Amino acid sequence: MWKRFVKDFKRYFSYAVYSAKSDLKAEVASSYLNWLWWVLDPLMFMLVYSFIAVIIFRSRIQYFPCFIFVGLTLWDFFNKTSQGSVKLMRNNASTVSKVYLPKYFLVLSRIMVFGFKMVVSTSLTVVMMIVYRVPITWNILYIIPILMILGLLTFGFSCIIMHFGVFVDDLYNVIHILLRLIFYMSGIFYSIDGRLDEPYRTMLLSLNPMAMLIQAARQCLLYSTTPSRKLLAIWGVVSLLMAVAGVRIIYKYENSYVKVM
């Protein structure tokens, strides 16, 4: 499988890039503000959550707007890619049925789209860190493995649910509810350390990869502390195994998709 994956990756990678660019252009083609929505969308969500947490619930978390922005940036990438992957095969049925394409490239294209938007949000995060005078240390380099694990996790999970989405029509509703649950359990607008005591805190961070990755990103970017290397290593291995499993499943059943759709 590995040789086939490498061969297909070299051959069809340009398609994924072209598809991602086309989707990004089509998304803003009929909008007056065009690409500015990629900036305004996360910015508006950050302002809403900041207002609710600071004004209504009187949160005292340090660098709170940056705290929210980091969480939303990582969550939006995972959430939108995963949720859109459930019906991704059916939405591209005309392409899949006429042209051979390793089906996981549909997921890879979506990852590129939302990855580009994540880069935009990350740029805004950097600007906000400068405005709020967040101290920078060498711990910031941990963001590199954090984003790599996030990408692997998202790719693997999306490939798996894309496969089952072809055969189970109700899977979209199940995934929607599951992602909503994960959202509230990932500490997007609150601090897990401040809300949960042991052993529940450790259990949540061990069982919910998004909670762990978001907390790790905040630790290295905002608070100059070292994330849990053990949890990063564990979820790095799990994410890699999920990605391998997703590609393997798609290769095994790719001839059945057209018949089902």
C-alpha positions in Angstrom: 0.0 0.0 0.0 2.8 2.4 0.8 4.3 2.3 -2.7 0.9 2.8 -4.2 0.2 5.8 -1.9 3.5 7.5 -2.8 2.8 6.9 -6.5 -0.7 8.2 -6.3 0.4 11.2 -4.2 2.9 12.3 -6.8 0.5 11.8 -9.6 -2.7 13.4 -8.2 -1.3 16.0 -5.8 -1.7 18.8 -8.4 -5.4 17.9 -8.7 -5.9 18.5 -5.0 -4.1 21.9 -5.2 -6.1 22.9 -8.2 -9.4 21.8 -6.6 -8.6 23.7 -3.4 -7.8 26.9 -5.3 -11.0 26.6 -7.3 -13.1 26.1 -4.2 -11.5 29.2 -2.5 -12.1 31.3 -5.6 -15.7 30.1 -5.9 -16.4 30.7 -2.3 -15.8 34.5 -2.6 -16.7 35.0 -6.2 -20.2 36.4 -5.5 -19.3 38.2 -2.3 -18.8 42.0 -2.0 -16.1 41.6 0.6 -14.4 38.7 -1.1 -11.4 37.3 0.8 -12.0 39.7 3.7 -14.6 37.2 5.0 -11.8 34.8 5.8 -10.6 37.4 8.3 -13.9 38.7 9.5 -15.5 35.3 10.2 -13.0 34.2 12.9 -12.7 37.7 14.2 -16.5 38.1 14.7 -16.7 34.7 16.5 -13.9 35.7 18.8 -15.6 39.0 19.6 -18.9 37.2 20.4 -17.3 34.6 22.6 -15.2 37.2 24.3 -18.2 39.3 25.1 -20.1 36.3 26.5 -17.2 35.1 28.6 -15.8 38.4 29.9 -19.0 40.6 30.2 -21.6 38.0 31.1 -19.6 35.2 32.9 -16.8 37.6 34.0 -13.9 35.4 32.9 -10.4 36.5 34.1 -8.3 34.4 31.8 -5.1 36.2 30.8 -4.9 37.3 27.1 -8.5 36.1 26.7 -9.1 37.3 23.1 -5.9 35.5 22.0 -7.0 32.5 24.1 -10.3 32.3 22.2 -8.7 32.9 18.8 -6.2 30.0 19.3 -9.1 27.6 20.2 -11.3 28.7 17.3 -8.5 28.5 14.8 -7.7 24.8 15.6 -11.4 23.9 16.1 -12.7 25.4 12.8 -10.1 23.5 10.8 -11.0 20.1 12.4 -14.7 20.7 12.6 -15.4 22.1 9.1 -13.1 19.5 7.4 -14.6 16.6 9.3 -18.3 17.6 9.0 -17.9 18.3 5.3 -16.3 15.0 4.6 -19.3 12.9 5.5 -21.1 13.7 2.2 -18.0 14.5 0.3 -18.1 11.4 -1.9 -21.7 11.9 -2.8 -21.3 15.6 -3.4 -18.5 14.7 -5.9 -20.3 11.7 -7.4 -20.0 13.1 -11.0 -16.3 13.4 -10.7 -15.8 10.1 -8.9 -17.9 8.1 -11.4 -16.2 9.5 -14.5 -12.6 9.9 -13.6 -10.4 7.6 -11.5 -9.0 9.5 -8.5 -7.8 8.1 -5.1 -10.8 9.2 -3.1 -8.8 10.4 -0.1 -7.6 13.3 -2.4 -11.1 14.7 -1.9 -10.3 15.0 1.8 -6.9 16.3 1.1 -8.4 19.1 -1.1 -10.7 20.1 1.7 -7.8 20.1 4.2 -6.0 22.5 1.9 -9.0 24.8 1.7 -9.5 25.0 5.5 -5.7 24.9 6.0 -5.4 28.1 4.1 -8.1 29.7 6.2 -6.3 28.4 9.3 -3.2 30.2 8.1 -5.2 33.5 7.8 -6.5 33.0 11.4 -3.0 32.2 12.7 -1.8 35.4 11.2 -4.5 37.3 13.1 -3.5 35.4 16.2 0.1 36.6 15.8 -1.1 40.2 15.4 -3.2 39.9 18.5 -0.3 38.5 20.4 1.8 41.5 19.5 -1.0 43.9 20.5 -1.5 42.2 23.9 2.4 41.9 24.3 2.4 38.2 24.8 5.9 37.1 25.7 7.6 34.8 23.2 9.8 31.9 24.2 11.3 28.9 22.5 8.2 26.9 23.6 6.4 28.5 20.6 8.2 25.9 18.4 5.9 23.2 19.8 3.2 24.6 17.6 4.8 22.8 14.6 4.2 19.2 15.9 0.8 20.3 17.3 -0.3 21.4 13.8 1.2 18.2 12.3 -0.8 16.1 14.7 -3.9 18.1 14.0 -3.5 17.6 10.2 -3.0 13.8 10.6 -5.9 13.5 13.0 -8.2 15.5 10.7 -7.1 13.6 7.6 -7.5 10.2 9.2 -10.9 10.9 10.9 -12.2 12.6 7.7 -11.2 9.6 5.5 -12.9 7.1 7.8 -16.2 9.0 8.0 -16.2 9.8 4.3 -16.0 6.0 3.7 -18.9 5.2 6.0 -20.8 8.3 4.8 -21.3 6.5 1.4 -23.1 3.6 3.0 -24.9 5.2 6.0 -27.2 8.1 5.1 -27.8 9.2 8.7 -24.1 9.4 9.5 -24.1 13.2 8.9 -26.6 13.8 11.7 -24.6 11.5 14.1 -21.3 13.3 13.3 -22.9 16.7 13.7 -24.1 15.8 17.2 -20.7 14.2 18.0 -18.8 17.3 16.9 -21.0 19.6 18.9 -20.3 17.5 22.0 -16.6 17.6 21.3 -16.8 21.4 20.9 -18.2 21.9 24.4 -15.7 19.5 25.8 -12.6 21.0 24.2 -12.4 24.2 26.2 -12.9 26.6 23.3 -14.1 29.5 25.5 -13.1 28.3 28.9 -10.0 26.9 30.6 -10.0 23.2 31.3 -7.5 23.7 34.1 -9.8 26.2 35.8 -13.0 24.2 35.4 -12.0 20.5 36.0 -10.3 18.9 38.9 -8.3 15.7 38.8 -8.7 13.0 37.6 -11.4 14.4 35.2 -9.0 16.9 33.8 -6.4 14.2 32.8 -9.2 12.0 31.5 -10.6 14.7 29.3 -7.2 15.6 27.9 -6.3 12.0 27.3 -9.5 11.0 25.6 -10.3 14.2 23.7 -7.5 15.0 21.2 -8.9 18.4 20.3 -9.0 19.5 24.0 -5.4 18.3 24.3 -4.2 20.1 21.1 -6.0 23.3 21.9 -4.6 23.4 25.4 -1.1 22.6 24.1 -1.3 25.3 21.5 -2.3 27.9 24.2 0.5 26.7 26.5 3.3 27.1 24.0 1.9 30.3 22.3 0.5 32.3 25.1 1.8 31.1 28.4 5.4 30.2 27.6 5.0 26.7 29.1 5.8 23.2 27.7 2.9 21.1 26.5 2.6 17.5 27.6 5.1 15.7 25.4 3.6 12.3 26.4 0.1 13.2 25.2 1.5 14.8 22.0 3.4 11.6 21.3 0.4 9.3 22.1 -2.0 11.2 19.9 0.7 11.6 17.2 0.9 7.8 16.9 -2.9 7.4 17.1 -3.4 10.1 14.4 -0.9 8.4 12.1 -2.6 5.1 12.6 -6.0 6.7 11.8 -4.6 8.2 8.7 -3.1 4.8 7.5 -6.4 3.1 8.4 -8.4 5.7 6.4 -6.3 5.3 3.3 -6.3 1.5 3.6 -10.1 1.4 3.9 -10.6 3.7 0.9 -8.2 1.7 -1.3 -10.0 -1.5 -0.3 -13.5 -0.3 -1.1 -13.0 2.3 -3.8 -14.5 0.1 -6.5 -17.7 -0.2 -4.4 -18.4 3.5 -4.0 -19.8 4.2 -7.5 -22.2 1.2 -7.3 -23.6 2.4 -3.9 -24.0 6.1 -5.1 
